[in-house]
Amino acid sequence: MPEKEGLPLEREVEQVAEVEAYFQDWRRYRKAVENNYLYHREVYARLHDFFLNHLAHPFSLLDLGCGDAGFMVQSLQGTAICRYLGVDLARMALDLAARNLAGLGCEHQLREEDYYEVVCAGAIKADVIWMGLTFHHLPRPQKAKFLQAARGILPAGGYLLMYEPILLEDEDRDQFLERSGQIRQDTWGAMTAAELERIGDHINNHDFPEKISTLEQMAREQGFSGLTAMFLDPDQVYALMCFQA
Ligand SMILES: C[S@@+](CC[C@H](N)C(=O)[O-])C[C@H]1O[C@@H](n2cnc3c(N)ncnc32)[C@H](O)[C@@H]1O
C-alpha cells in the first residue's frame, strides 16, 4: 500500500486482526471513556432520550462494535427494548459486556464476530442498528456495501444511529488526524505519553472518518431518507447521527 508521510492511504477492507489486537487491551480505551474524552456521557444520554421519544413499542437492537456495552445498558434502562444483539471482535470487551448486560432484563446475545460479515450475511433483522465509534474503521468501499446491507436489515421507518469521528466540511483526513491529535495532546491529561502514542498509532492507521455531508449522501444512495445530527462536541470531532430507513 502506498504511504504518504508515514500515514496509510485508504484501503479496500478493514484490517480486522490489527483492530482486534488494539481493542484486546480494553483498559486503555476504558480510561479514555471514564475521563469522558470521547463524550460518551452526552452521546449516550441523547441516545436514551431517543429510545424513549421515538421507540414507544417493543424494539430489537443490533449493537455493532458493542465493546463492553456499559454505556449502552444505561441508555436502555426504562426503554421498550425487547431483544439485544451485540457484536464485537474483542473477547475482553465481550466478557465485560456479558456482565453489564446481565441486569438488562430482556433477551440478549453476544457474538464474537466481524460485524461487517454479520450484517452482509443478511440473516438478521432488527428495528434499530447502533454503531458507537466503529463505522469509521471501514474504508470507503466497505462503508457503501455496509449501508446497503444495513438498510436490508431494518424495516421501513427503522433507524441506523451512529456516533462517529467526523471530518469538518473543508477538511481532509490528514488535516483531521493533525487536528484531533493536537486535541488529545492538549486535553487528554490523564493518559500517559505511551498511551497517547498507542492511541495515535491506532487512529492514524485504522480510522477513516467522513464529512457529515458525505455520510448523508452515501446513506441516501442506499435508500435511507436522510440524516439528522443529534449531537456535535465543542471541538467538532464527534457527531451523533440518525439515519431513517
Ligand atoms: C471505539 S470502540 C467502541 C465501543 C462502544 N461501542 C462504545 O461506544 O464505547 C470500537 C469497538 O468496535 C470493535 N470493532 C471494530 N471493528 C469491528 C468489526 N469489524 N467487527 C466487530 N467489532 C469491531 C472493536 O473491537 C471495539 O470494541
The ligand as a Tripos MOL2 file, in Angstrom:
@<TRIPOS>MOLECULE
LIG
   27    29     1     0     0
SMALL
NO_CHARGES

@<TRIPOS>ATOM
      1 C1        -14.0260    2.5650   19.9390 C.3       1 LIG1
      2 S1        -14.6910    1.0350   20.4540 S.3       1 LIG1
      3 C2        -16.3900    1.4690   20.7670 C.3       1 LIG1
      4 C3        -17.0720    0.6130   21.8080 C.3       1 LIG1
      5 C4        -18.5110    1.0510   22.1420 C.3       1 LIG1
      6 N1        -19.3860    0.8900   21.0020 N.3       1 LIG1
      7 C5        -18.5440    2.4820   22.6250 C.2       1 LIG1
      8 O1        -19.3930    3.2600   22.1420 O.co2     1 LIG1
      9 O2        -17.7670    2.8140   23.5340 O.co2     1 LIG1
     10 C6        -14.8190    0.1970   18.8840 C.3       1 LIG1
     11 C7        -15.2500   -1.2630   19.0420 C.3       1 LIG1
     12 O3        -15.5410   -1.7870   17.7340 O.3       1 LIG1
     13 C8        -14.9900   -3.0890   17.6560 C.3       1 LIG1
     14 N2        -14.8010   -3.3770   16.2270 N.ar      1 LIG1
     15 C9        -14.0640   -2.6850   15.3080 C.ar      1 LIG1
     16 N3        -14.1840   -3.2420   14.0810 N.ar      1 LIG1
     17 C10       -15.0190   -4.3070   14.2390 C.ar      1 LIG1
     18 C11       -15.5510   -5.2830   13.3510 C.ar      1 LIG1
     19 N4        -15.2600   -5.2640   12.0400 N.pl3     1 LIG1
     20 N5        -16.3910   -6.2170   13.8370 N.ar      1 LIG1
     21 C12       -16.7080   -6.2560   15.1760 C.ar      1 LIG1
     22 N6        -16.2420   -5.3510   16.0640 N.ar      1 LIG1
     23 C13       -15.4140   -4.3880   15.6010 C.ar      1 LIG1
     24 C14       -13.7180   -3.0460   18.4790 C.3       1 LIG1
     25 O4        -13.3000   -4.3290   18.9120 O.3       1 LIG1
     26 C15       -14.1750   -2.1470   19.6420 C.3       1 LIG1
     27 O5        -14.7130   -2.8910   20.7100 O.3       1 LIG1
@<TRIPOS>BOND
     1     1     2 1
     2     2     3 1
     3     2    10 1
     4     3     4 1
     5     4     5 1
     6     5     6 1
     7     5     7 1
     8     7     8 2
     9     7     9 1
    10    10    11 1
    11    11    12 1
    12    11    26 1
    13    12    13 1
    14    13    14 1
    15    13    24 1
    16    14    15 ar
    17    14    23 ar
    18    15    16 ar
    19    16    17 ar
    20    17    18 ar
    21    17    23 ar
    22    18    19 1
    23    18    20 ar
    24    20    21 ar
    25    21    22 ar
    26    22    23 ar
    27    24    25 1
    28    24    26 1
    29    26    27 1
@<TRIPOS>SUBSTRUCTURE
     1 LIG1         1 GROUP 0 **** ****
